């Protein structure tokens, strides 16, 4: 395995940590997570949550086993953008005071999105029409 291949493997595996940890927590605290989703206005949370868990766990497996990394990363980006807006964008709480935790979590998700874009670009299974260097 070359240095670049080792680095790509490390990037894929390390990127899964947050998804596995979040999925494990949500699965273990299913009813609490449904309540939080309800509080944030997510419709049909008991139906939506299993799909979120599948995205987190199946997506992680896809990255670990180098199976269509681009597709899993794209799905996570599509998930992360609205989740960030719904859960973390309200970091201005009153009269210019910032809820720093929500502010930090929002920007953490922006950073994760950047890493996911990099994984898409590095994935040799990425279709030629998707983020092609010739476009």
SVG drawing of the C-alpha trace seen along z (x, -y; Angstrom):
<svg xmlns="http://www.w3.org/2000/svg" viewBox="-45 -43 49 46">
<polyline fill="none" stroke="black" stroke-width="0.4" points="0.0,0.0 1.4,-3.4 1.6,-6.4 -1.2,-8.0 -3.4,-4.9 -2.7,-4.7 -3.6,-8.4 -6.8,-7.9 -7.7,-4.9 -7.0,-6.9 -9.1,-9.8 -12.0,-7.5 -11.9,-5.6 -11.3,-8.7 -14.2,-10.5 -16.6,-7.7 -15.9,-8.4 -18.5,-11.1 -21.1,-9.3 -20.7,-6.0 -20.7,-7.8 -23.8,-9.9 -25.6,-6.9 -24.8,-4.7 -26.0,-7.4 -29.2,-8.0 -30.0,-4.3 -29.3,-3.8 -31.5,-6.8 -34.1,-6.3 -37.1,-7.8 -35.1,-10.8 -33.8,-11.4 -37.3,-11.3 -38.3,-13.8 -35.5,-16.1 -36.4,-15.8 -40.0,-16.6 -38.8,-19.7 -36.9,-20.9 -39.9,-20.4 -38.8,-17.3 -41.9,-15.7 -42.5,-12.0 -39.4,-11.6 -40.2,-7.9 -40.1,-7.3 -37.1,-9.6 -34.8,-8.4 -34.3,-4.9 -33.3,-6.4 -30.8,-8.7 -29.4,-5.7 -29.0,-3.8 -27.3,-6.8 -24.8,-7.0 -24.1,-3.3 -24.3,-2.2 -22.4,-5.3 -19.7,-4.5 -19.4,-1.0 -19.2,-2.3 -16.2,-4.5 -14.4,-1.9 -14.7,0.7 -14.0,-1.8 -17.4,-1.2 -18.7,-4.2 -17.2,-6.6 -18.4,-9.5 -22.1,-8.4 -21.9,-8.1 -20.1,-11.4 -22.6,-13.1 -25.5,-11.7 -23.9,-13.0 -23.5,-16.4 -27.1,-16.5 -28.0,-15.4 -25.6,-17.8 -26.7,-21.0 -30.4,-21.0 -29.4,-19.4 -27.0,-22.2 -29.6,-24.8 -32.3,-23.1 -30.2,-22.3 -27.4,-24.8 -27.9,-27.9 -29.9,-29.6 -26.8,-30.4 -27.8,-34.1 -29.9,-33.8 -30.7,-37.4 -29.5,-40.9 -26.3,-39.9 -25.3,-37.1 -24.0,-34.0 -24.7,-30.4 -21.1,-29.4 -21.8,-25.7 -24.3,-26.0 -22.0,-28.4 -19.2,-25.9 -21.3,-22.9 -22.5,-24.8 -19.0,-25.5 -17.9,-22.0 -20.5,-20.7 -19.2,-23.2 -15.7,-21.8 -17.0,-18.2 -18.6,-19.1 -15.2,-20.3 -13.7,-17.0 -16.5,-15.1 -15.9,-17.1 -12.3,-16.1 -13.2,-12.4 -15.5,-12.7 -12.6,-14.2 -10.2,-11.4 -12.6,-8.5 -11.5,-6.6 -15.0,-5.1 -16.5,-8.6 -18.4,-8.8 -16.6,-10.8 -19.5,-13.3 -19.4,-14.0 -16.9,-16.7 -14.8,-15.9 -11.6,-17.8 -12.6,-18.4 -15.9,-20.2"/>
</svg>
